[in-house]
Amino acid sequence: MAAHRSAPAVLPPPLRGWLGLIAVLAALVVVALGVLYAGHSEPGTVDGWIQPTVDGAGPPWRSLALATDFLGEPVGAAALVVATVTGCLLLRQPRAAVLVVAGTGLAVGTTKLLKPLVGRTIHDGHLSYPSGHTAFATALALAVALLATGRLGLGRTAGTSLVLATALAAGIAMGWAQVALGAHYPTDALGGWCTALAVVPATAWLIDRVADARWQQRR
């Protein structure tokens, strides 16, 4: 019967258990870091280890950091989302297209809700935890990796590895740019990365549940 579904699952069944566990752990990390750095306006111990080696990057690294940062700004992010959604639709993957929009939107929206709650600041009182740029880049990478996993028919180990490796690469790239430009502490970037890891699998699961329920009603 599955062959007659309108679209394949956006969260491949072999990955649901592992990604569900990872999502829960990531959410706990977001909360723990939020509590730890609530109201702070200085780097923490871990930030002190990492930040001096990254912050204040000179040319050509600063140009690369600015280009990466632009991809998380409204114009750059919108262009990436439109391009990715277009690709999903061309591949006839409507659920993946929905995940790209909903996953990135909810991940960034979650960071916006958390920032005033945590109240951590950097440079002239700008709210910094968690990093919305890092959450966006990671969420988009997760959506694309989940699509690739489903298309390639990867099993639990290979699929989970691909998803996590892709998310890690995106998170490191954007997180580095944010720290290099002095916009965030390293732990802000970690919080943004974990926010996406918590939000996107849950969003993908919900999309599948809703889509499958509608399909059942039409049978």
C-alpha positions in Angstrom: 0.0 0.0 0.0 2.9 2.4 0.7 3.7 2.5 -3.0 0.4 4.4 -3.6 1.1 7.2 -1.1 1.2 10.7 -2.6 4.8 11.2 -1.4 7.5 9.3 0.5 8.2 10.0 4.2 10.4 13.0 4.8 11.7 11.3 8.0 12.9 7.9 6.8 11.6 5.2 9.1 15.0 3.6 9.8 16.2 7.0 11.2 13.3 7.8 13.4 14.5 6.1 16.6 18.0 7.5 16.5 17.1 11.0 15.4 14.3 11.1 18.0 16.8 10.4 20.7 19.3 12.9 19.2 16.5 15.5 19.1 15.7 15.0 22.8 19.4 15.2 23.8 19.9 18.3 21.7 16.9 20.0 23.4 18.4 19.2 26.8 21.7 20.8 25.7 19.8 23.9 24.5 18.1 24.2 27.9 21.2 23.5 29.9 23.3 26.1 28.1 20.4 28.6 28.3 20.3 28.1 32.1 24.1 28.2 32.4 24.5 31.5 30.5 21.2 33.2 31.4 21.8 36.9 31.9 25.5 36.7 31.1 27.4 39.3 29.0 30.8 37.7 28.9 32.3 34.6 27.3 32.1 31.4 29.4 35.0 29.0 30.0 34.5 27.0 26.8 34.1 30.3 24.8 37.4 31.5 26.3 39.2 28.4 24.9 37.8 28.8 21.4 37.0 32.4 20.8 40.6 33.9 20.7 41.6 31.5 17.9 38.6 32.5 15.7 37.4 36.0 16.6 38.6 38.9 14.5 39.6 36.9 11.4 41.5 39.0 8.9 41.5 38.8 5.1 40.7 36.6 3.2 39.0 34.8 6.1 36.9 37.8 7.0 35.5 38.0 3.5 34.6 34.3 3.6 33.0 34.8 7.0 30.9 37.7 5.6 29.8 35.7 2.6 28.8 32.8 4.9 27.0 35.2 7.3 25.0 36.6 4.3 23.5 33.2 3.7 21.9 33.5 7.1 20.6 37.0 6.6 17.0 37.5 5.3 17.9 37.9 1.7 20.4 35.2 1.5 18.3 32.8 3.6 15.3 33.4 1.5 17.2 32.7 -1.7 18.5 29.4 -0.3 15.1 28.4 0.8 13.5 29.2 -2.5 16.2 27.4 -4.4 16.0 24.3 -2.2 12.2 24.2 -2.3 12.3 24.5 -6.1 14.7 21.5 -6.2 12.4 19.5 -3.9 9.4 20.2 -6.2 11.4 19.3 -9.3 12.2 16.0 -7.6 8.5 15.6 -6.8 9.2 15.7 -3.1 6.5 17.9 -1.7 7.0 16.8 1.9 10.6 17.7 1.7 9.7 21.2 0.3 7.3 21.7 3.3 10.1 20.6 5.7 12.6 23.1 4.2 10.2 25.9 4.9 8.7 24.7 8.2 12.0 23.3 9.6 14.1 26.4 8.9 11.3 28.7 10.0 10.6 26.9 13.3 14.3 26.6 14.1 14.9 30.3 13.6 11.7 31.2 15.3 12.7 29.1 18.3 16.0 31.0 18.7 14.1 34.3 18.5 11.8 33.1 21.4 14.7 31.8 23.5 16.9 34.9 23.2 14.9 37.2 25.4 14.2 34.4 27.8 17.9 33.6 28.2 19.0 37.2 28.1 22.6 36.6 27.2 24.2 39.5 25.4 27.2 40.4 23.3 28.5 43.7 22.0 26.3 46.6 23.1 23.6 44.4 24.6 22.7 42.4 21.5 20.9 39.2 22.5 23.1 36.3 21.4 21.9 32.9 22.7 21.2 30.8 20.7 22.5 31.7 17.2 19.7 32.0 14.7 22.1 32.0 11.8 23.6 28.7 12.9 20.2 27.2 13.5 19.0 28.2 10.0 22.1 26.7 8.3 21.8 23.5 10.3 18.1 23.2 9.7 18.4 23.6 6.0 21.3 21.1 5.9 19.2 18.6 7.9 16.3 18.9 5.5 18.5 18.3 2.5 20.3 15.4 4.1 17.0 13.8 5.1 15.8 14.1 1.4 19.1 12.6 0.2 18.8 9.7 2.7 15.3 8.8 1.5 16.2 9.1 -2.2 19.3 6.9 -1.7 17.4 4.4 0.4 20.1 4.5 3.1 19.7 2.4 6.2 19.9 3.5 9.8 23.6 3.7 10.3 24.5 5.2 6.9 21.5 7.5 6.9 22.1 8.8 10.4 25.8 9.3 9.7 25.0 11.3 6.6 22.4 13.5 8.3 24.7 14.2 11.3 27.8 14.8 9.2 25.9 17.2 7.0 24.4 19.1 10.0 27.8 19.2 11.6 29.5 20.7 8.5 26.8 23.3 8.1 26.8 24.2 11.8 30.6 24.5 12.0 30.7 26.7 8.8 28.1 29.1 10.0 29.1 29.0 13.6 32.7 29.8 12.7 31.5 32.8 10.6 29.4 34.1 13.5 32.3 33.8 16.0 34.9 35.2 13.5 32.7 38.3 13.0 32.2 38.7 16.7 28.4 38.3 16.4 28.2 35.3 18.8 30.1 33.3 21.4 31.0 29.7 20.4 28.4 28.4 22.8 25.7 30.5 21.1 26.6 28.7 17.9 26.4 25.3 19.7 23.0 26.3 21.1 21.8 27.2 17.6 23.1 23.9 16.2 21.3 21.9 18.9 18.1 23.9 18.4 18.0 22.8 14.8 18.8 19.2 15.8 15.9 19.3 18.2 13.4 21.1 15.9 13.8 19.6 12.5 13.4 15.8 13.2 10.2 16.7 15.3 8.9 18.8 12.4 9.6 16.1 9.9 7.8 13.5 12.0 4.8 15.8 12.3 4.7 16.5 8.6 4.7 12.7 7.9 1.9 12.2 10.5 -0.3 14.9 9.1 0.3 13.8 5.4 -0.2 10.1 6.2 -3.5 10.9 8.1 -4.8 12.8 5.1 -3.8 10.0 2.8 -5.6 7.5 5.0 -8.8 9.7 4.8 -8.7 9.7 1.0 -8.3 5.9 0.6 
